[in-house]
Amino acid sequence: MNFGGTLRVNKFACFTLVFVLFLIIYWRSGGNGYPTDVSDLVSIKSLLNAAIYAAERGGVKVIEGKNKGLKVHSKGKTKEGANDPVTDADYASHCAMYYTIKNAFPKLAIVSEEHSDGNSDCQNQDPIDLESTPQGQRILNSINDEHVLAKDVTVWIDPLDATQEYTEGLYSYVTTMVCVAINGVPIVGVIHYPFPPTTYWGWLMKRTSSNIPKILYKGDNKNHPKVIVSRSHPGKVAEIAKNAFGEETVITKSAGAGNKFISIMNGTNDVYLHETAIKKWDLCAGHAILKTNNGTMTTTKGETIDYSSGSNVVVSDGILATLYDHQFYLNKLKNAI
């Protein structure tokens, strides 16, 4: 009986166990040799729950703003010279969304398009049960959770996307949006339509909400792509799209970045093209859901977009978003610009 051989095997097993434990402690500590406090960790599932609650609460404020009668102000002119409106509903939705998340996750960096506008009651939002699945989202119960360090998380909020159309009574374009980025990468996205109330979400490497269909690939679409562009900030995008993708390209003008992303996800359009500057709170949620569906978005120069809290909120080079054939469209676009 070889006791020496058995002892060597046990020593190796013990060494392996100690080494694995060391790696876990080192990783949890961020490399500084000390374990991370549990309070520094964030549950992504709980954060997705909070994002859905926040987007839907914002939607309620948007509906209330319509019913009360709009008070429209102006933030000035855009770079293209168009009026940049803001309403009391934008501010009310911001309060509901921002503090629903901030009160539940005080350590997180949150970037919102709007601010509280001096409302002293802004922070007084009803607490949410992070363990409770939002209504209609039972599918979340079957998804395994993950945890990340709070310092690596940035939440992007758009309290009312398509404000111009909201003031014009074109409510079908309007959305509220929340995005969770980890180390600058969009991981979770929520897009909520208040009119009528409908919520879409995606969690990268997990799944999307059940109302997002699986669109089959059709290679022939490249010969006559359907391209959705901005209704209010078009620039020369229609001309660029025709030059890049061919004369059979079908151009649809629409409003709301969130709405445009959903049109790509449900197969209504093949390409979302924006040529002028655009803000990251317009993009992050749709980008996350698109990635969850194996779609792709870059700038029109093919560069990735960093959603870290310290990054510039403006994407200057426009964006190209597709569900399929991204490199094909990108190459065509580069040759046309």
DANORSUL-V533729 format. One record per residue. N is the residue number from 0. RES is the residue in one small letter. OMEGA is omega in radians with two decimals (999 if undefined). Layout:
n=N res=RES omega=OMEGA
n=N res=RES omega=OMEGA
This chain:
n=0 res=m omega=-3.00
n=1 res=n omega=-3.13
n=2 res=f omega=3.12
n=3 res=g omega=3.13
n=4 res=g omega=3.13
n=5 res=t omega=-3.13
n=6 res=l omega=3.12
n=7 res=r omega=3.11
n=8 res=v omega=3.14
n=9 res=n omega=3.09
n=10 res=k omega=-3.14
n=11 res=f omega=3.13
n=12 res=a omega=3.12
n=13 res=c omega=3.12
n=14 res=f omega=3.14
n=15 res=t omega=-3.14
n=16 res=l omega=3.13
n=17 res=v omega=-3.13
n=18 res=f omega=3.12
n=19 res=v omega=3.11
n=20 res=l omega=3.09
n=21 res=f omega=-3.14
n=22 res=l omega=3.13
n=23 res=i omega=3.14
n=24 res=i omega=-3.12
n=25 res=y omega=3.14
n=26 res=w omega=-3.13
n=27 res=r omega=-3.09
n=28 res=s omega=-3.09
n=29 res=g omega=3.09
n=30 res=g omega=-3.08
n=31 res=n omega=3.04
n=32 res=g omega=-3.13
n=33 res=y omega=-3.11
n=34 res=p omega=3.09
n=35 res=t omega=3.07
n=36 res=d omega=-3.13
n=37 res=v omega=-3.13
n=38 res=s omega=3.10
n=39 res=d omega=-3.12
n=40 res=l omega=-3.11
n=41 res=v omega=3.03
n=42 res=s omega=-3.14
n=43 res=i omega=3.11
n=44 res=k omega=3.09
n=45 res=s omega=3.13
n=46 res=l omega=3.05
n=47 res=l omega=3.06
n=48 res=n omega=-3.13
n=49 res=a omega=3.14
n=50 res=a omega=3.11
n=51 res=i omega=3.09
n=52 res=y omega=-3.09
n=53 res=a omega=-3.12
n=54 res=a omega=-3.12
n=55 res=e omega=3.05
n=56 res=r omega=3.07
n=57 res=g omega=3.11
n=58 res=g omega=3.10
n=59 res=v omega=3.12
n=60 res=k omega=3.10
n=61 res=v omega=3.10
n=62 res=i omega=3.12
n=63 res=e omega=3.12
n=64 res=g omega=3.08
n=65 res=k omega=-3.07
n=66 res=n omega=-3.12
n=67 res=k omega=-3.03
n=68 res=g omega=-3.00
n=69 res=l omega=2.94
n=70 res=k omega=-3.00
n=71 res=v omega=3.06
n=72 res=h omega=3.11
n=73 res=s omega=3.04
n=74 res=k omega=-3.12
n=75 res=g omega=-3.12
n=76 res=k omega=3.01
n=77 res=t omega=3.12
n=78 res=k omega=-3.13
n=79 res=e omega=3.09
n=80 res=g omega=3.13
n=81 res=a omega=3.08
n=82 res=n omega=3.14
n=83 res=d omega=-3.02
n=84 res=p omega=3.01
n=85 res=v omega=-3.11
n=86 res=t omega=3.05
n=87 res=d omega=3.12
n=88 res=a omega=3.06
n=89 res=d omega=-3.11
n=90 res=y omega=3.14
n=91 res=a omega=3.10
n=92 res=s omega=3.08
n=93 res=h omega=-3.13
n=94 res=c omega=-3.10
n=95 res=a omega=-3.05
n=96 res=m omega=-3.06
n=97 res=y omega=-3.04
n=98 res=y omega=2.95
n=99 res=t omega=3.14
n=100 res=i omega=-3.06
n=101 res=k omega=3.13
n=102 res=n omega=3.14
n=103 res=a omega=-3.10
n=104 res=f omega=-3.02
n=105 res=p omega=-3.09
n=106 res=k omega=-3.03
n=107 res=l omega=2.99
n=108 res=a omega=-3.12
n=109 res=i omega=3.12
n=110 res=v omega=-3.14
n=111 res=s omega=3.09
n=112 res=e omega=-3.04
n=113 res=e omega=3.11
n=114 res=h omega=-3.00
n=115 res=s omega=3.10
n=116 res=d omega=3.07
n=117 res=g omega=-3.13
n=118 res=n omega=-3.07
n=119 res=s omega=-3.14
n=120 res=d omega=-3.02
n=121 res=c omega=-3.07
n=122 res=q omega=-3.03
n=123 res=n omega=3.10
n=124 res=q omega=3.11
n=125 res=d omega=3.12
n=126 res=p omega=3.13
n=127 res=i omega=3.07
n=128 res=d omega=-3.06
n=129 res=l omega=3.12
n=130 res=e omega=-3.10
n=131 res=s omega=3.13
n=132 res=t omega=3.11
n=133 res=p omega=-3.09
n=134 res=q omega=3.11
n=135 res=g omega=-3.08
n=136 res=q omega=-3.10
n=137 res=r omega=-3.14
n=138 res=i omega=-3.14
n=139 res=l omega=-3.10
n=140 res=n omega=-3.07
n=141 res=s omega=-3.09
n=142 res=i omega=3.09
n=143 res=n omega=-3.08
n=144 res=d omega=2.98
n=145 res=e omega=3.13
n=146 res=h omega=3.13
n=147 res=v omega=3.10
n=148 res=l omega=-3.12
n=149 res=a omega=-3.10
n=150 res=k omega=-3.12
n=151 res=d omega=-3.00
n=152 res=v omega=2.96
n=153 res=t omega=3.10
n=154 res=v omega=3.11
n=155 res=w omega=-3.09
n=156 res=i omega=2.92
n=157 res=d omega=-3.02
n=158 res=p omega=3.12
n=159 res=l omega=3.12
n=160 res=d omega=-3.08
n=161 res=a omega=3.13
n=162 res=t omega=-3.14
n=163 res=q omega=-3.14
n=164 res=e omega=3.07
n=165 res=y omega=3.13
n=166 res=t omega=3.14
n=167 res=e omega=-3.13
n=168 res=g omega=3.12
n=169 res=l omega=-2.92
n=170 res=y omega=-3.09
n=171 res=s omega=3.13
n=172 res=y omega=-2.93
n=173 res=v omega=3.05
n=174 res=t omega=2.88
n=175 res=t omega=-3.00
n=176 res=m omega=3.04
n=177 res=v omega=3.11
n=178 res=c omega=3.04
n=179 res=v omega=3.09
n=180 res=a omega=3.10
n=181 res=i omega=-3.04
n=182 res=n omega=3.07
n=183 res=g omega=-3.11
n=184 res=v omega=3.13
n=185 res=p omega=-3.05
n=186 res=i omega=-3.11
n=187 res=v omega=3.08
n=188 res=g omega=3.08
n=189 res=v omega=3.06
n=190 res=i omega=-3.09
n=191 res=h omega=3.02
n=192 res=y omega=3.07
n=193 res=p omega=-3.00
n=194 res=f omega=-0.26
n=195 res=p omega=-3.08
n=196 res=p omega=3.13
n=197 res=t omega=-3.07
n=198 res=t omega=3.05
n=199 res=y omega=3.09
n=200 res=w omega=3.06
n=201 res=g omega=3.10
n=202 res=w omega=-3.03
n=203 res=l omega=-3.12
n=204 res=m omega=3.09
n=205 res=k omega=3.09
n=206 res=r omega=3.07
n=207 res=t omega=3.03
n=208 res=s omega=-3.02
n=209 res=s omega=-3.13
n=210 res=n omega=3.04
n=211 res=i omega=-3.05
n=212 res=p omega=3.02
n=213 res=k omega=-3.08
n=214 res=i omega=3.14
n=215 res=l omega=-3.13
n=216 res=y omega=3.07
n=217 res=k omega=-3.07
n=218 res=g omega=-3.11
n=219 res=d omega=3.14
n=220 res=n omega=-3.14
n=221 res=k omega=-3.13
n=222 res=n omega=3.13
n=223 res=h omega=-3.05
n=224 res=p omega=3.03
n=225 res=k omega=-3.02
n=226 res=v omega=3.11
n=227 res=i omega=-3.07
n=228 res=v omega=-3.08
n=229 res=s omega=3.06
n=230 res=r omega=-3.02
n=231 res=s omega=3.13
n=232 res=h omega=-2.99
n=233 res=p omega=-3.03
n=234 res=g omega=3.10
n=235 res=k omega=-2.96
n=236 res=v omega=3.14
n=237 res=a omega=3.11
n=238 res=e omega=3.13
n=239 res=i omega=-3.13
n=240 res=a omega=3.12
n=241 res=k omega=3.14
n=242 res=n omega=-3.07
n=243 res=a omega=-2.95
n=244 res=f omega=3.09
n=245 res=g omega=-3.07
n=246 res=e omega=3.13
n=247 res=e omega=3.09
n=248 res=t omega=3.12
n=249 res=v omega=-3.11
n=250 res=i omega=3.06
n=251 res=t omega=3.07
n=252 res=k omega=-3.10
n=253 res=s omega=-3.11
n=254 res=a omega=3.08
n=255 res=g omega=3.12
n=256 res=a omega=3.12
n=257 res=g omega=3.12
n=258 res=n omega=3.13
n=259 res=k omega=3.10
n=260 res=f omega=-3.14
n=261 res=i omega=3.12
n=262 res=s omega=3.03
n=263 res=i omega=-3.10
n=264 res=m omega=-3.10
n=265 res=n omega=3.04
n=266 res=g omega=3.11
n=267 res=t omega=3.10
n=268 res=n omega=-3.13
n=269 res=d omega=-3.02
n=270 res=v omega=2.94
n=271 res=y omega=-3.08
n=272 res=l omega=3.08
n=273 res=h omega=-2.98
n=274 res=e omega=-3.09
n=275 res=t omega=-3.14
n=276 res=a omega=-3.12
n=277 res=i omega=-3.07
n=278 res=k omega=-3.06
n=279 res=k omega=3.09
n=280 res=w omega=3.03
n=281 res=d omega=-2.92
n=282 res=l omega=-2.87
n=283 res=c omega=-3.10
n=284 res=a omega=3.12
n=285 res=g omega=3.12
n=286 res=h omega=-3.14
n=287 res=a omega=-3.14
n=288 res=i omega=3.11
n=289 res=l omega=3.12
n=290 res=k omega=3.12
n=291 res=t omega=3.11
n=292 res=n omega=-3.13
n=293 res=n omega=3.02
n=294 res=g omega=-3.04
n=295 res=t omega=2.98
n=296 res=m omega=3.04
n=297 res=t omega=2.92
n=298 res=t omega=3.13
n=299 res=t omega=3.06
n=300 res=k omega=3.11
n=301 res=g omega=-3.11
n=302 res=e omega=3.06
n=303 res=t omega=-3.10
n=304 res=i omega=-3.12
n=305 res=d omega=-3.13
n=306 res=y omega=3.06
n=307 res=s omega=-3.06
n=308 res=s omega=-3.11
n=309 res=g omega=-3.10
n=310 res=s omega=3.08
n=311 res=n omega=-3.11
n=312 res=v omega=-3.09
n=313 res=v omega=2.95
n=314 res=v omega=-2.95
n=315 res=s omega=-2.98
n=316 res=d omega=-3.12
n=317 res=g omega=-3.11
n=318 res=i omega=3.03
n=319 res=l omega=-3.13
n=320 res=a omega=-3.11
n=321 res=t omega=3.01
n=322 res=l omega=3.13
n=323 res=y omega=2.97
n=324 res=d omega=-3.07
n=325 res=h omega=-3.10
n=326 res=q omega=3.09
n=327 res=f omega=-3.13
n=328 res=y omega=3.14
n=329 res=l omega=3.11
n=330 res=n omega=3.10
n=331 res=k omega=-3.09
n=332 res=l omega=3.13
n=333 res=k omega=-3.14
n=334 res=n omega=-3.07
n=335 res=a omega=-3.06
n=336 res=i omega=999
